[in-house]
Amino acid sequence: MLDFNDKVVFITGASGGLGSQMARDFARAGATIIAHDFGLASAAAALMKELAATGGKHLLVEGDLTDPVKVKAIAQQIGAHFAHLDVLVNNAGASPDKTPFPEVAADLWDKVIAINLRSVFLVTQACLPLLERSAKGRIINISSTAARNGGAPGGHAYASSKGAVSSLTKSMAKDFCAKNILVNAIAPGLIDTPFYGDVKVAEKYAERLKSIPLRRAGMPSDISGPVLFLASPLADYITGEVIEASGGLSMMA
Ligand SMILES: NC(=O)c1ccc[n+]([C@@H]2O[C@H](COP(=O)([O-])OP(=O)(O)OC[C@H]3O[C@@H](n4cnc5c(N)ncnc54)[C@H](O)[C@@H]3O)[C@@H](O)[C@H]2O)c1
């Protein structure tokens, strides 16, 4: 069992499918959680109730992470409660675009890039002073297999944004070595969360499952496990890596 006692962990998009699992697992391992929510108030309230049952003084923060003013306010709020931050998980993201390339509107393009990429830049920049005060800071970005294989049809902006998240992971990792902050990413494949929305009921979903060597969709714990590993002392010599957790998809395409 990994031990995160005395560690302060900030998870963006913590009221979503993957983020809430990470919050539960880090809290069960002793961490104090700063859970970020945007627009999912009842899920966030339910999560905070669960976290409270594990003990500790967890904090809920809220806001659109594409807005630099809001992000700065969140970092200030965290700084008012905690002297340092040990782990930042840049997990918030969305893929609202499934549009044939000729019809992709510039506004939609900008929105998707902002949700998935600008947010990672803004949150990391705002939290850096707090991470620098940790003896061993860790940043874990959530990319996607779409970064490598171009993703689902019509997901041009999403695949591009996640490709950039993987690149940013490496450029930040180089830069932050001197600060003793390790930066890595997990690239999930098909994971069973609300992320997929209506796609789940489509016939294509069954087809996609067949294409996965392990023959099943991932569960949120399949992503949370590698995230906790990267945040732990077991990963003290790993930085600048993008690790796929995709049931073997990297062998196929
Ligand atoms: N589920 C999958 O199969 C899968 C695969 C690859 C990558 N991912 C990535 O994993 C991460 C988590 O996805 P999930 O499956 O838990 O999805 P989800 O929809 O359950 O959760 C996404 C979270 O991001 C938050 N969010 C969205 N837009 C935001 C914004 N502008 N500002 C702040 N927060 C915002 C939402 O409020 C939500 O909490 C995302 O980055 C997603 O791209 C998921």
The ligand as an SDF file (V2000), in Angstrom:
LIG
                    3D

 44 48  0  0  0  0  0  0  0  0999 V2000
  -12.4630    8.4720  -20.1970 N   0  0  0  0  0  0  0  0  0  0  0  0
  -11.6080    8.1980  -21.1670 C   0  0  0  0  0  0  0  0  0  0  0  0
  -11.7450    7.2200  -21.9030 O   0  0  0  0  0  0  0  0  0  0  0  0
  -10.4100    9.0830  -21.4030 C   0  0  0  0  0  0  0  0  0  0  0  0
   -9.4720    8.6780  -22.3640 C   0  0  0  0  0  0  0  0  0  0  0  0
   -8.3490    9.4620  -22.5810 C   0  0  0  0  0  0  0  0  0  0  0  0
   -8.1660   10.6240  -21.8510 C   0  0  0  0  0  0  0  0  0  0  0  0
   -9.1050   10.9910  -20.9380 N   0  0  0  0  0  0  0  0  0  0  0  0
   -8.8560   12.2380  -20.1970 C   0  0  0  0  0  0  0  0  0  0  0  0
   -9.0320   12.0120  -18.8230 O   0  0  0  0  0  0  0  0  0  0  0  0
   -9.4210   13.2320  -18.1810 C   0  0  0  0  0  0  0  0  0  0  0  0
  -10.6180   12.9700  -17.2920 C   0  0  0  0  0  0  0  0  0  0  0  0
  -11.6990   12.5200  -18.0920 O   0  0  0  0  0  0  0  0  0  0  0  0
  -12.9360   11.6950  -17.5160 P   0  0  0  0  0  0  0  0  0  0  0  0
  -13.0230   10.4490  -18.3050 O   0  0  0  0  0  0  0  0  0  0  0  0
  -12.8910   11.6260  -16.0460 O   0  0  0  0  0  0  0  0  0  0  0  0
  -14.1200   12.6380  -18.0150 O   0  0  0  0  0  0  0  0  0  0  0  0
  -15.2850   13.3390  -17.2070 P   0  0  0  0  0  0  0  0  0  0  0  0
  -16.1090   14.0200  -18.2260 O   0  0  0  0  0  0  0  0  0  0  0  0
  -15.9300   12.3820  -16.2800 O   0  0  0  0  0  0  0  0  0  0  0  0
  -14.5150   14.4390  -16.3140 O   0  0  0  0  0  0  0  0  0  0  0  0
  -13.8990   15.5720  -16.8840 C   0  0  0  0  0  0  0  0  0  0  0  0
  -13.6980   16.6310  -15.8250 C   0  0  0  0  0  0  0  0  0  0  0  0
  -13.1090   17.8020  -16.4160 O   0  0  0  0  0  0  0  0  0  0  0  0
  -13.8160   18.9540  -15.9520 C   0  0  0  0  0  0  0  0  0  0  0  0
  -13.7700   20.0530  -16.9330 N   0  0  0  0  0  0  0  0  0  0  0  0
  -14.1910   20.0420  -18.2130 C   0  0  0  0  0  0  0  0  0  0  0  0
  -14.0220   21.2610  -18.7410 N   0  0  0  0  0  0  0  0  0  0  0  0
  -13.4740   22.0560  -17.7960 C   0  0  0  0  0  0  0  0  0  0  0  0
  -13.0610   23.4230  -17.7150 C   0  0  0  0  0  0  0  0  0  0  0  0
  -13.1780   24.2750  -18.7360 N   0  0  0  0  0  0  0  0  0  0  0  0
  -12.5450   23.8870  -16.5520 N   0  0  0  0  0  0  0  0  0  0  0  0
  -12.4250   23.0690  -15.5180 C   0  0  0  0  0  0  0  0  0  0  0  0
  -12.7860   21.7700  -15.5130 N   0  0  0  0  0  0  0  0  0  0  0  0
  -13.3140   21.2810  -16.6410 C   0  0  0  0  0  0  0  0  0  0  0  0
  -15.2400   18.4640  -15.7530 C   0  0  0  0  0  0  0  0  0  0  0  0
  -15.9450   19.3140  -14.8470 O   0  0  0  0  0  0  0  0  0  0  0  0
  -15.0120   17.0730  -15.1770 C   0  0  0  0  0  0  0  0  0  0  0  0
  -14.8220   17.1210  -13.7780 O   0  0  0  0  0  0  0  0  0  0  0  0
   -9.6720   14.2380  -19.3140 C   0  0  0  0  0  0  0  0  0  0  0  0
   -8.5320   15.0660  -19.4650 O   0  0  0  0  0  0  0  0  0  0  0  0
   -9.8320   13.3580  -20.5400 C   0  0  0  0  0  0  0  0  0  0  0  0
   -9.4610   14.0150  -21.7240 O   0  0  0  0  0  0  0  0  0  0  0  0
  -10.2170   10.2600  -20.6960 C   0  0  0  0  0  0  0  0  0  0  0  0
  1  2  1  0
  2  3  2  0
  2  4  1  0
  4  5  1  0
  4 44  2  0
  5  6  2  0
  6  7  1  0
  7  8  2  0
  8  9  1  0
  8 44  1  0
  9 10  1  0
  9 42  1  0
 10 11  1  0
 11 12  1  0
 11 40  1  0
 12 13  1  0
 13 14  1  0
 14 15  2  0
 14 16  1  0
 14 17  1  0
 17 18  1  0
 18 19  2  0
 18 20  1  0
 18 21  1  0
 21 22  1  0
 22 23  1  0
 23 24  1  0
 23 38  1  0
 24 25  1  0
 25 26  1  0
 25 36  1  0
 26 27  1  0
 26 35  1  0
 27 28  2  0
 28 29  1  0
 29 30  1  0
 29 35  2  0
 30 31  1  0
 30 32  2  0
 32 33  1  0
 33 34  2  0
 34 35  1  0
 36 37  1  0
 36 38  1  0
 38 39  1  0
 40 41  1  0
 40 42  1  0
 42 43  1  0
M  CHG  2   8   1  16  -1
M  END
$$$$
